[in-house]
Amino acid sequence: MSVPANNDSAQLGASRNAAVLSNYLPAIGTRVVIAADNSLPADADAVLVALIDGEDGLELVAPEAIGSVAEQLLASFEAVSASAKAESVTTIPAPAGLDVDSVTGVGVGSEDLDAEDIRRACGAAARRMTKAKVVFNTLGAIDPQAAAEGFALGAYAYSGQKSDEESNEATQKVVVLGADDDVVKRASAIVDAVATARDFVNTASSHLYPETFADAAAALGRDAGLEVEVLDDDALRAGGFGGLNAVGGGSSRGPRLVRLIWKGDESAENSLGLVGKGITFDTGGISLKPGASMENMISDMGGAAAVIATVVLAARLGVSTPVTATVPMAENMPGGKAYRPGDVITQYGGKTIEILNTDAEGRLVLADAIVRACEDNPTHLIDTATLTGAQLVALGERTPGVLGNDEFRDRVAELSQSIGENGWAMPIPVELAEALKSPVADLRNVTNSRFGGMSVAAAYLREFVGEDVEWVHIDVAGPAFNTTGEYGYTPKRGTGVPVRTMFSVIEDLATK
C-alpha cells in the first residue's frame, strides 16, 4: 500500500520526507504516525503486549498497562498455546473489559532484553497488525524509543506501481506507552529517514535515474534547510570527474554529483563527510553481468540513498556535528560511448586508472566523490556502497563489512552493532593493496585475483582519502537489499541500512 502523489503532510503523518518524495517518486512506502500515551487511548482498536517465558510459564510484560483484565488476557493466550519465542506473533479477541477489538501478543523470549530485541519484536508484530488503525504498544514500558522505532519500521510496506492498489487515505497510528515528546520526535525522524532510503532503493530505474535522483535529493535537502549543489554531466566533464564521466558515458542519461551540506555547529571539533555510491542501474557495462537477478541492480544506489537520508536526518534533528554528503550518481550501461576494459581514465584529483573490469564501477564514482569530499577538510569520512559480491561471500546477507582506519573502523562497527545493523570490522591486508598496482597507470580498478574482493575495493578507495582524515568504508551489498524473507522490522527489498549506523556516528562525534 503506497501513499499517492500530492498527499498533504497530515495524511502522511509525521513524515516530512514522504511529503516531499511523493512529488518526485511514482510510489512511496507506508508510514506510521507515532504518538505517546501512558494509558489506553480512547480511539485504540488494538493492543500489543509482550510475552515472555517466566519461571511458571507464559507471562505478560508490564501487565499493569492492561489493568484488571491482565490475568484473563494471559489465560486466553495460554488457551491458544501462544508462544513466547522471539518474534512469534499471536492475535486473539480482546477480553471483556478491554475496549479494543483485538490484542496481539509478541514473543520476546526471556526477561533479559535489549533495545534490539524490542525493535525486532515490535517490527514482527507490526507486519501482522496492518488492519488496526490505532495500536497501543505496551512494549514501550520496556524501551519506548525501541518500541516506537521497531513498530514503525516494521509497518513499512512498498507495493510500487500496481494499477489496482488502493490509496493510503488512512494512516496507521501507534501509541507508545511510556514515550514522551522527545521520543516521538526522535523516533519519527529516524524512521522517516530509514523509510526514505528504502523508498529510493525500491524505485524502478525507469523512474529513478541520475537526473531524477538528483532532483529528489535536492528537494529533500532544501526542505530540510541544507545547502544544495548539483553538478550535471557538462559540469562533471568540465571539472575533470573522470570516474563519473567514464561510468556514466555509456548511458543516454548523464551522471550527476549532488552535495548536501548541514553546517551544524561550525565551532564543533569534529565534522563528517559522507559519500554514497549512486549507481541507479548496473548492467556491468561492457563487462556485462549475467541476466539472472539483474533486476535487483535497481538497488545499486543503496549507499547514496542512505547517505542522503542521513544528512537530511541530521538537519531534521539539528545535530551539532557538521555533515556534508557528496553523492555521485550514474547509470552503468554498455552503450556506444561506454568505457572499456583496457582504457586508462583519470580520476578527479589526478590519479590514473587502468580499467580491467567495467563492472567494478562503484569504486570509480566513489573515488571522485571522496577526493571532492576531502577538499572540505572533514575530520572524519564515511563512504558506503553496495560495492562487492565478496561482502556477501564473507559476511552473508545481513552483516555490513566495515573497513578503514583501525580506531575509527572499530568504533563504527561497535556503534553499528549497538543499534542492530551489525556492522563487522574487516581488515585491508597489505598484499591485496599491492596487487592494485598497474604497469601502465597509477592503479588498476581490480586485481587479477578472485580473493579478498571486499578488502581490495576498500584498498582502492583508501588511495583517494586525504591525509589526516579518519576514514571508514561500509560495504552493504547484501544488507541494503533484502531478497529473502521479512524478519524483525526489516521488509523485503530496500532495508535502509546503514542510515542508523551513520547517524549514530554523527551523534557520537558530537560528544567528542
Rosetta blueprint (number, residue, H / E / L):
1 M L
2 S L
3 V E
4 P L
5 A L
6 N L
7 N L
8 D L
9 S L
10 A L
11 Q L
12 L L
13 G L
14 A L
15 S L
16 R H
17 N H
18 A H
19 A H
20 V H
21 L H
22 S L
23 N L
24 Y L
25 L L
26 P L
27 A L
28 I E
29 G L
30 T L
31 R L
32 V L
33 V E
34 I E
35 A E
36 A E
37 D L
38 N L
39 S L
40 L L
41 P L
42 A L
43 D L
44 A L
45 D L
46 A E
47 V E
48 L E
49 V E
50 A E
51 L E
52 I E
53 D E
54 G E
55 E L
56 D L
57 G E
58 L E
59 E E
60 L E
61 V L
62 A L
63 P H
64 E H
65 A H
66 I L
67 G H
68 S H
69 V H
70 A H
71 E H
72 Q H
73 L H
74 L H
75 A H
76 S H
77 F H
78 E H
79 A H
80 V L
81 S L
82 A L
83 S L
84 A L
85 K L
86 A L
87 E L
88 S L
89 V E
90 T E
91 T E
92 I E
93 P E
94 A L
95 P L
96 A L
97 G L
98 L L
99 D L
100 V L
101 D L
102 S E
103 V E
104 T E
105 G E
106 V E
107 G E
108 V L
109 G L
110 S L
111 E L
112 D L
113 L L
114 D L
115 A H
116 E H
117 D H
118 I H
119 R H
120 R H
121 A H
122 C H
123 G H
124 A H
125 A H
126 A H
127 R L
128 R L
129 M L
130 T L
131 K L
132 A L
133 K L
134 V E
135 V E
136 F E
137 N E
138 T H
139 L H
140 G H
141 A H
142 I L
143 D L
144 P H
145 Q H
146 A H
147 A H
148 A H
149 E H
150 G H
151 F H
152 A H
153 L H
154 G H
155 A L
156 Y L
157 A L
158 Y L
159 S L
160 G L
161 Q L
162 K L
163 S L
164 D L
165 E L
166 E L
167 S L
168 N L
169 E L
170 A L
171 T L
172 Q L
173 K E
174 V E
175 V E
176 V E
177 L L
178 G L
179 A L
180 D L
181 D H
182 D H
183 V H
184 V H
185 K H
186 R H
187 A H
188 S H
189 A H
190 I H
191 V H
192 D H
193 A H
194 V H
195 A H
196 T H
197 A H
198 R H
199 D H
200 F H
201 V H
202 N H
203 T L
204 A L
205 S L
206 S L
207 H L
208 L L
209 Y L
210 P H
211 E H
212 T H
213 F H
214 A H
215 D H
216 A H
217 A H
218 A H
219 A H
220 L H
221 G H
222 R H
223 D H
224 A L
225 G L
226 L L
227 E E
228 V E
229 E E
230 V E
231 L E
232 D L
233 D H
234 D H
235 A H
236 L H
237 R H
238 A H
239 G H
240 G L
241 F L
242 G H
243 G H
244 L H
245 N H
246 A H
247 V H
248 G H
249 G L
250 G L
251 S L
252 S L
253 R L
254 G L
255 P L
256 R E
257 L E
258 V E
259 R E
260 L E
261 I E
262 W E
263 K L
264 G L
265 D L
266 E L
267 S L
268 A L
269 E L
270 N L
271 S L
272 L E
273 G E
274 L E
275 V E
276 G E
277 K L
278 G E
279 I E
280 T E
281 F E
282 D E
283 T L
284 G L
285 G L
286 I L
287 S L
288 L L
289 K L
290 P L
291 G L
292 A L
293 S L
294 M H
295 E H
296 N H
297 M H
298 I H
299 S H
300 D L
301 M L
302 G H
303 G H
304 A H
305 A H
306 A H
307 V H
308 I H
309 A H
310 T H
311 V H
312 V H
313 L H
314 A H
315 A H
316 R H
317 L L
318 G L
319 V L
320 S L
321 T L
322 P L
323 V E
324 T E
325 A E
326 T E
327 V E
328 P E
329 M E
330 A E
331 E E
332 N E
333 M L
334 P L
335 G L
336 G L
337 K L
338 A L
339 Y L
340 R L
341 P L
342 G L
343 D L
344 V E
345 I E
346 T E
347 Q L
348 Y L
349 G L
350 G L
351 K L
352 T E
353 I E
354 E E
355 I L
356 L L
357 N L
358 T L
359 D L
360 A L
361 E L
362 G H
363 R H
364 L H
365 V H
366 L H
367 A H
368 D H
369 A H
370 I H
371 V H
372 R H
373 A H
374 C H
375 E L
376 D L
377 N L
378 P L
379 T L
380 H E
381 L E
382 I E
383 D E
384 T E
385 A E
386 T L
387 L L
388 T L
389 G H
390 A H
391 Q H
392 L H
393 V H
394 A H
395 L H
396 G L
397 E L
398 R L
399 T L
400 P L
401 G E
402 V E
403 L E
404 G E
405 N L
406 D H
407 E H
408 F H
409 R H
410 D H
411 R H
412 V H
413 A H
414 E H
415 L H
416 S H
417 Q H
418 S H
419 I L
420 G L
421 E L
422 N L
423 G L
424 W E
425 A E
426 M L
427 P L
428 I L
429 P L
430 V H
431 E H
432 L H
433 A H
434 E H
435 A L
436 L L
437 K L
438 S L
439 P L
440 V L
441 A L
442 D L
443 L E
444 R E
445 N L
446 V L
447 T L
448 N L
449 S L
450 R L
451 F L
452 G L
453 G H
454 M H
455 S H
456 V H
457 A H
458 A H
459 A H
460 Y H
461 L H
462 R H
463 E L
464 F L
465 V L
466 G L
467 E L
468 D L
469 V L
470 E E
471 W E
472 V E
473 H E
474 I E
475 D E
476 V L
477 A L
478 G L
479 P L
480 A L
481 F E
482 N E
483 T L
484 T L
485 G L
486 E L
487 Y E
488 G L
489 Y L
490 T E
491 P L
492 K L
493 R E
494 G E
495 T L
496 G L
497 V L
498 P L
499 V H
500 R H
501 T H
502 M H
503 F H
504 S H
505 V H
506 I H
507 E H
508 D H
509 L H
510 A H
511 T L
512 K L
